[in-house]
Amino acid sequence: MRINDQITLQDWEMTESFSRASGPGGQNVNKVSTAVELRFEAARSPNLPDPVKARLRRLAGRRWTQDGAIVLRVEDTRSQARNREIARARLTELIRNALERPKPRIPTRPTLASKRRRLESKARRAEIKTMRAPPGQE
């Protein structure tokens, strides 16, 4: 499976299993295994660099297993072939998102004018609150 120009996933890295899906489908639901569970061995993949694997693990969240695999379950449609396509598309999108290096945050300082505005609004608010107090309670 091709992710981009540099990364192509091998067939051995992915396994698919099929089971019966829940939801609409009439009698077909009870007979045909249309739900797809795609398992991608991300930690063992030689095609993904280590920083990408780390970002992928963070993005995958609960879908990342103890042994370093990503498990995607799709039962959106009644068609097994369409569910396979959706699962593969979701995996591709997840890996593409992990390939993007996050922009480093550059800490900035608040401007003098913003500090002054903040203090003026705090003073205004304090004055409003003191005006609420009954007379002679200063």
CYANA upper distance limits for C-alpha pairs under 8 A (distance plus 0.5 A):
  1 MET  CA      8 THR  CA      6.09
  1 MET  CA      9 LEU  CA      5.47
  1 MET  CA     10 GLN  CA      7.06
  1 MET  CA     11 ASP  CA      7.97
  2 ARG  CA      7 ILE  CA      6.97
  2 ARG  CA      8 THR  CA      4.83
  2 ARG  CA      9 LEU  CA      6.73
  3 ILE  CA      7 ILE  CA      6.01
  3 ILE  CA      8 THR  CA      6.12
  3 ILE  CA      9 LEU  CA      7.85
  3 ILE  CA     92 THR  CA      6.49
  3 ILE  CA     95 ILE  CA      8.04
  3 ILE  CA     96 ARG  CA      7.54
  4 ASN  CA      8 THR  CA      7.49
  7 ILE  CA     47 ASN  CA      6.60
  7 ILE  CA     48 LEU  CA      7.75
  8 THR  CA     47 ASN  CA      7.43
  9 LEU  CA     13 GLU  CA      7.36
  9 LEU  CA     47 ASN  CA      7.25
 10 GLN  CA     14 MET  CA      8.00
 11 ASP  CA     15 THR  CA      8.35
 13 GLU  CA     40 PHE  CA      6.18
 13 GLU  CA     41 GLU  CA      5.75
 13 GLU  CA     42 ALA  CA      8.11
 13 GLU  CA     44 ARG  CA      8.46
 13 GLU  CA     45 SER  CA      7.14
 14 MET  CA     38 LEU  CA      7.36
 14 MET  CA     39 ARG  CA      6.00
 14 MET  CA     40 PHE  CA      5.00
 14 MET  CA     41 GLU  CA      6.92
 15 THR  CA     38 LEU  CA      6.41
 15 THR  CA     39 ARG  CA      5.71
 15 THR  CA     40 PHE  CA      7.19
 16 GLU  CA     36 VAL  CA      7.14
 16 GLU  CA     37 GLU  CA      6.12
 16 GLU  CA     38 LEU  CA      5.13
 16 GLU  CA     39 ARG  CA      6.77
 17 SER  CA     36 VAL  CA      6.40
 17 SER  CA     37 GLU  CA      5.74
 17 SER  CA     38 LEU  CA      7.21
 18 PHE  CA     33 SER  CA      6.13
 18 PHE  CA     34 THR  CA      6.82
 18 PHE  CA     35 ALA  CA      5.99
 18 PHE  CA     36 VAL  CA      5.28
 18 PHE  CA     37 GLU  CA      6.75
 19 SER  CA     33 SER  CA      4.99
 19 SER  CA     34 THR  CA      6.71
 19 SER  CA     35 ALA  CA      5.68
 19 SER  CA     36 VAL  CA      7.17
 19 SER  CA     37 GLU  CA      8.46
 20 ARG  CA     29 VAL  CA      7.04
 20 ARG  CA     30 ASN  CA      7.47
 20 ARG  CA     31 LYS  CA      8.16
 20 ARG  CA     32 VAL  CA      6.79
 20 ARG  CA     33 SER  CA      4.65
 20 ARG  CA     34 THR  CA      6.26
 20 ARG  CA     35 ALA  CA      6.19
 21 ALA  CA     29 VAL  CA      6.90
 21 ALA  CA     33 SER  CA      7.17
 21 ALA  CA     34 THR  CA      6.45
 21 ALA  CA     35 ALA  CA      5.37
 21 ALA  CA     75 GLU  CA      6.28
 22 SER  CA     29 VAL  CA      7.40
 22 SER  CA     75 GLU  CA      8.03
 23 GLY  CA     29 VAL  CA      8.19
 24 PRO  CA     29 VAL  CA      7.83
 24 PRO  CA     78 ARG  CA      8.48
 25 GLY  CA     29 VAL  CA      5.73
 25 GLY  CA     78 ARG  CA      7.02
 26 GLY  CA     30 ASN  CA      8.37
 27 GLN  CA     31 LYS  CA      7.36
 28 ASN  CA     32 VAL  CA      6.39
 29 VAL  CA     33 SER  CA      8.08
 29 VAL  CA     34 THR  CA      8.48
 33 SER  CA     80 GLN  CA      7.78
 34 THR  CA     75 GLU  CA      7.34
 34 THR  CA     77 THR  CA      8.41
 34 THR  CA     78 ARG  CA      6.74
 34 THR  CA     79 SER  CA      6.44
 34 THR  CA     80 GLN  CA      4.75
 34 THR  CA     83 ASN  CA      7.76
 35 ALA  CA     73 ARG  CA      7.67
 35 ALA  CA     74 VAL  CA      6.28
 35 ALA  CA     75 GLU  CA      4.94
 35 ALA  CA     76 ASP  CA      8.40
 35 ALA  CA     80 GLN  CA      6.98
 35 ALA  CA     83 ASN  CA      7.24
 36 VAL  CA     73 ARG  CA      6.18
 36 VAL  CA     74 VAL  CA      5.77
 36 VAL  CA     75 GLU  CA      6.96
 36 VAL  CA     80 GLN  CA      7.54
 36 VAL  CA     83 ASN  CA      6.66
 36 VAL  CA     84 ARG  CA      6.63
 36 VAL  CA     87 ALA  CA      7.85
 37 GLU  CA     71 VAL  CA      7.17
 37 GLU  CA     72 LEU  CA      6.10
 37 GLU  CA     73 ARG  CA      4.84
 37 GLU  CA     74 VAL  CA      6.96
 37 GLU  CA     87 ALA  CA      8.36
 38 LEU  CA     70 ILE  CA      8.46
 38 LEU  CA     71 VAL  CA      6.16
 38 LEU  CA     72 LEU  CA      5.61
 38 LEU  CA     73 ARG  CA      6.83
 38 LEU  CA     87 ALA  CA      7.06
 38 LEU  CA     88 ARG  CA      8.21
 39 ARG  CA     69 ALA  CA      6.94
 39 ARG  CA     70 ILE  CA      6.11
 39 ARG  CA     71 VAL  CA      5.02
 39 ARG  CA     72 LEU  CA      6.99
 40 PHE  CA     69 ALA  CA      5.91
 40 PHE  CA     70 ILE  CA      5.60
 40 PHE  CA     71 VAL  CA      7.02
 41 GLU  CA     45 SER  CA      6.69
 41 GLU  CA     68 GLY  CA      6.92
 41 GLU  CA     69 ALA  CA      4.85
 41 GLU  CA     70 ILE  CA      7.01
 42 ALA  CA     48 LEU  CA      8.28
 42 ALA  CA     53 LYS  CA      7.44
 42 ALA  CA     68 GLY  CA      6.51
 42 ALA  CA     69 ALA  CA      5.72
 42 ALA  CA     70 ILE  CA      6.99
 43 ALA  CA     53 LYS  CA      7.30
 43 ALA  CA     67 ASP  CA      8.29
 43 ALA  CA     68 GLY  CA      5.30
 43 ALA  CA     69 ALA  CA      6.95
 44 ARG  CA     68 GLY  CA      7.97
 48 LEU  CA     52 VAL  CA      6.79
 48 LEU  CA     53 LYS  CA      6.90
 49 PRO  CA     53 LYS  CA      6.87
 50 ASP  CA     54 ALA  CA      6.78
 51 PRO  CA     55 ARG  CA      6.83
 52 VAL  CA     56 LEU  CA      6.43
 52 VAL  CA     98 ALA  CA      6.11
 52 VAL  CA     99 LEU  CA      6.18
 53 LYS  CA     57 ARG  CA      6.57
 53 LYS  CA     98 ALA  CA      8.09
 54 ALA  CA     58 ARG  CA      6.98
 55 ARG  CA     59 LEU  CA      6.67
 55 ARG  CA     98 ALA  CA      5.74
 55 ARG  CA     99 LEU  CA      8.36
 56 LEU  CA     60 ALA  CA      6.39
 56 LEU  CA     94 LEU  CA      7.69
 56 LEU  CA     95 ILE  CA      7.01
 56 LEU  CA     97 ASN  CA      8.42
 56 LEU  CA     98 ALA  CA      5.51
 57 ARG  CA     61 GLY  CA      6.93
 57 ARG  CA     64 TRP  CA      6.81
 59 LEU  CA     94 LEU  CA      7.84
 59 LEU  CA     98 ALA  CA      7.64
 60 ALA  CA     64 TRP  CA      6.17
 60 ALA  CA     70 ILE  CA      7.56
 60 ALA  CA     94 LEU  CA      7.97
 63 ARG  CA     70 ILE  CA      5.91
 63 ARG  CA     71 VAL  CA      5.81
 63 ARG  CA     72 LEU  CA      7.17
 64 TRP  CA     68 GLY  CA      6.78
 64 TRP  CA     69 ALA  CA      6.15
 64 TRP  CA     70 ILE  CA      5.11
 64 TRP  CA     71 VAL  CA      7.13
 65 THR  CA     69 ALA  CA      5.79
 65 THR  CA     70 ILE  CA      6.77
 65 THR  CA     71 VAL  CA      7.88
 72 LEU  CA     87 ALA  CA      7.01
 72 LEU  CA     91 LEU  CA      8.15
 73 ARG  CA     87 ALA  CA      7.64
 74 VAL  CA     83 ASN  CA      6.34
 74 VAL  CA     84 ARG  CA      8.18
 74 VAL  CA     86 ILE  CA      7.69
 74 VAL  CA     87 ALA  CA      6.50
 75 GLU  CA     83 ASN  CA      6.72
 76 ASP  CA     83 ASN  CA      7.03
 77 THR  CA     82 ARG  CA      7.31
 77 THR  CA     83 ASN  CA      6.68
 78 ARG  CA     83 ASN  CA      8.40
 79 SER  CA     83 ASN  CA      6.75
 80 GLN  CA     84 ARG  CA      6.73
 81 ALA  CA     85 GLU  CA      6.89
 82 ARG  CA     86 ILE  CA      6.74
 83 ASN  CA     87 ALA  CA      6.63
 84 ARG  CA     88 ARG  CA      6.70
 85 GLU  CA     89 ALA  CA      6.56
 86 ILE  CA     90 ARG  CA      6.63
 87 ALA  CA     91 LEU  CA      6.77
 88 ARG  CA     92 THR  CA      6.64
 89 ALA  CA     93 GLU  CA      6.61
 90 ARG  CA     94 LEU  CA      6.59
 91 LEU  CA     95 ILE  CA      6.73
 92 THR  CA     96 ARG  CA      6.61
 93 GLU  CA     97 ASN  CA      6.66
 94 LEU  CA     98 ALA  CA      6.85
 95 ILE  CA     99 LEU  CA      6.74
 96 ARG  CA    100 GLU  CA      7.37
110 PRO  CA    114 SER  CA      6.85
110 PRO  CA    115 LYS  CA      7.21
111 THR  CA    115 LYS  CA      6.89
112 LEU  CA    116 ARG  CA      6.72
113 ALA  CA    117 ARG  CA      6.66
114 SER  CA    118 ARG  CA      6.64
115 LYS  CA    119 LEU  CA      6.81
116 ARG  CA    120 GLU  CA      6.64
117 ARG  CA    121 SER  CA      6.69
118 ARG  CA    122 LYS  CA      6.74
119 LEU  CA    123 ALA  CA      6.66
120 GLU  CA    124 ARG  CA      6.64
121 SER  CA    125 ARG  CA      6.61
122 LYS  CA    126 ALA  CA      6.63
123 ALA  CA    127 GLU  CA      6.69
124 ARG  CA    128 ILE  CA      6.89
125 ARG  CA    129 LYS  CA      6.86
126 ALA  CA    130 THR  CA      6.75
127 GLU  CA    131 MET  CA      6.75
128 ILE  CA    132 ARG  CA      7.16
129 LYS  CA    133 ALA  CA      7.65
133 ALA  CA    137 GLN  CA      7.30
